[in-house]
C-alpha cells in the first residue's frame, strides 16, 4: 500500500503518545516508492498492539510507560536502486534512526498471501513465513550472500530407468497445482512405474553442478505429494562427486508426516501442500567439483530400491532446486540456464544515533526467530557501535544453540557467554547499567552481574541489525527491535520478554 496515512489512537496511559509515534508513516507516505506491507486493519491491530507491548508493561496491576528511544517493527520501507530505507516506527531524536538497507540484487521472501515472491534490490525483505506454512507476523529477513549453483532449477527429468521399462513418467510444466510462487505450468510431475529392484529417480538433463571450491554444501528442493496416489517417502541426493562425504550424500523424508528422517536434514512446510526438503550438509573435496543432484521416489525412509510391485502410479511434484555453499539453505534463488546469486542484506543506521542509546545505562531488546540455531555460524543480531572499545551487541554463536551478549565501555567488558536460546520465536532484553546488568529471555532472568562500573567514552555512531561491517550475518528473521535510554527494572524486563 503506497501513500497511506493512518490515524491510530493511544492504547496505553502515561506520557506515551502512540498516535504521534505512528504518525511517522503518515509524514513519509507521500514519498515515491513508499510501501506499507500490511493493510490498514492489520496495521492498526497488529502494529499498534506490538508497539504498545514495547512501550508499556503491566506488573502487579500497575502499568509503567517505558518510553523507548527507538522502535522497529518491520512494516514500511522505501527504495531507490540497491539502497533503500526501512522505517523505524519511532526514534529519538526524531527521524535519525531509519535504517539503510543495502542489497545489490533482488531477493525472495514468503509474502503476506503465503507465496514466494521477489522484491527489488534495496528493498527490505519482510518475510511472513511460519513453520505451519501460513502467513504470520512479518519479520525482517537478513541473510548473507549466496549463489544457487543448480542451473535450470525447475528441470530435473533425466532417468536411468526409462518410462518404457517401468520407470518414472515425467511431465514438465504440469498445471495440476500452482508452484510455491503462485505460477502455473512451472512444476514437474512424477508418476512412479512398475519397475522393481531399482531406484526411480530423476536428475538434471545434461547439466552438471560445478562449485568453485571445496567445502560444505547443501541441496534443497520444493516437493508436493499428489492429491491421489500420493508418494509417502522420497530422498534427495548429491551424486557423481567422486570424493563426496558422506557417500552417498542422501537424505530421506516422509511426505505423509512432513518430517525429515535423516539426521541433519530438515523439512519446512510452505503451505498449499508444498514442503521444502533440505539435505543434511555434505562436504566436497578439492578435485570433486563437478556433479549433479537427484530426486528419488522411495518405498521407505531408508531405501530407494522398490519391491516387486514397484512405485506404480505414486505421484509427486517438484519445483525450485537449490545447491549452495554452507550448512544452511538460504531463501530460494531462481535460476535459468546458469547459476543465480543474491547479495547480502546489510541493514544499519549511522550518524547521530547517540540520542537513541544510553551512555551509562540502557536496554536493548530484540524479538528473533531461530530456524535452526545450532547450524549457523557466528552472527550478530544487534550491534550498537562507537569503536572497538565502546559497543553493545547480541550475537548468535556458531556450533551450538547459544547466544552471547556484551556491553563494552571504555575498554571494559561485561559479557554473558553461551546463553542457551531455543529454536522458534524468542524475546530477549539486555539491561545494562554501572553495577547492575541483567539479561532476560522469554520472561525469565538468565544472567546478571553487579561488578562493573563504567560509561561509554565515545558516543555510539552506528546501529546494525543482523550483521556487522565485516559480515557475520544473522541468517534468519528479526520480528522487532527496540532501544531504551534507561536500564529497565528486572520486573519490566521480565514483562517485556513474556
PyMOL commands that set and color helices and strands:
alter all, ss='L'
color gray80, all
select helices_A, chain A and resi 18-28+40-55+163-165+354-356+373-375+490-496
alter helices_A, ss='H'
color red, helices_A
select strands_A, chain A and resi 35-36+56-59+62-65+70-72+76-80+83-86+90-91+99-102+107-110+116-119+126-127+139-142+146-148+169-174+187-191+200-203+215-225+233-239+249-254+259-260+266-269+274-278+282-284+292-298+315-325+340-342+346-350+361-370+379-387+390-396+402-409+412-420+424-433+437-441+444-449+462-465+476-484
alter strands_A, ss='S'
color yellow, strands_A
deselect
rebuild
show_as cartoon
